[in-house]
Amino acid sequence: MSAPWLHVVGIGEDGLAGLAPATRAVVEAAEVILGGDRHHELAPNVTAERIAWPSPFDAMIDTIRGLKGRRAVVLVTGDPLWFSVGARIGRAIDPREIVYHPQLSAFQLAAARMGWSLADVETLTVHGRPVEQMIAFIQPDARLLILTTGADTPGRIARFLTERGFGGSPMTVLASMGGPEEARFDGVAARWDHEVPAFNTLAVDCRAAPDAALLPRVPGLDDALFRSDGTMTKQEVRAATVAKLMPMRGALLWDIGTGCGSVAIEWMRAAHYARAIGIEPRADRRAMAAENALALGAPRLELRDGTAPGELEFLPAPDAVFIGGGLSEEVFTASWRALRPLGRLVANAVTLESEALLLALHKAHGGQLSKISVHRAEPVGGLTGWRPLMPVTQWSLVKR
């Protein structure tokens, strides 16, 4: 094992003066320093060779590897391992060769400015990521701290809040925290009109109006929230389906026959950084799935034009598979073979032919077989009666 040779140093708006003495000594003794323009400006009067972030950004790792054998420092903002480039470096270079020097993060500074307990807020980033992903966290009484992606981001988030009945939510933009140019902008989502610096952190105190949309992250969103052509996994069955799929942090779902994307979207909403690939041969349904994903806070839903099992061989190994359409023994076999250990597979059937196949698969492979029958109360003339939905046979099993 190599001795540590790379120092990743978090720096704040107070520059070198805000570093611990030992960390400042590391920076001042460096032979070469890599960072963004802003980081270099925060560490003046150091004699090291200066290197800017390479373009494209992915070339950064090769650049850093080329510094081995020299006293090398990478400057980043705040805590290198909290929504920062330090994690990316640690995935590519043995962490035992790296010394991390954390600084106060933007989240810590923002929580202190707001007087919020950091343990009781959601810490999010949309920096360099789709802004729509924060929609899944709009909940009554939730407090959000968000690293933004530019000067227009708070306005976009204000619109998301207002459109969902949270227009009365107080919003605060904090910029240059801890430095001489620190600034604060306060307002309410429905009337947000501030021009703010591009580099900022947004605090949102979600306040729901009586008619606000309730979009919990547990599965079972109202069917009306999804645009569809009527072919979709209905609310009650979807809740049971996603529960059996067991969403987990960072896990990948294959949604075979994704339709309007309802199962994949609920999977992604249910766990931090959960990913999903929807396979759907119809362009109109892929378009609906993409629209639903943006509206409901799952903008990273990946949609593939294709059919199973042919399309499956090109996909990364999944942690869970849902077969909602195109069920066949070949699709099951390909999915089961690709599924990672402890992976979950769920298949739903509404036709007698598909049900017969599930019965045979259950007999051959085990698992749990269920019949889900749902009745909804609907008007019958001037009265009310139960109207049944098509019953669903559901087969689920875990790969052990």
Secondary structure, DSSP 8 states (H G I E B T S, - for coil): -----EEEEEE-TTGGGGS-HHHHHHHHT-SEEEE-HHHHHHS-S--SEEEE--SSGGGHHHHHHTTTTS-EEEEEES-TTSSSHHHHHHHHS-GGGEEEE----HHHHHHHHHT--GGGSEEEE-TTS-GGGGGGG--TT-EEEEE-SSTTHHHHHHHHHHHTT-TT-EEEEEESTTSTT-EEEEEEGGG------SSEEEEEE----TT-----SSS---GGGS--SS-S--HHHHHHHHHHH---TT-EEEEET-TT-HHHHHHHHHSTT-EEEEE-S-HHHHHHHHHHHHHTT-TT-EEE---TTGGGGGS---SEEEE-SS--HHHHHHHHHHS-TT-EEEEEE-SHHHHHHHHHHHHHH--EEEEE--EEEEEETTEEEEEE---EEEEEEE--
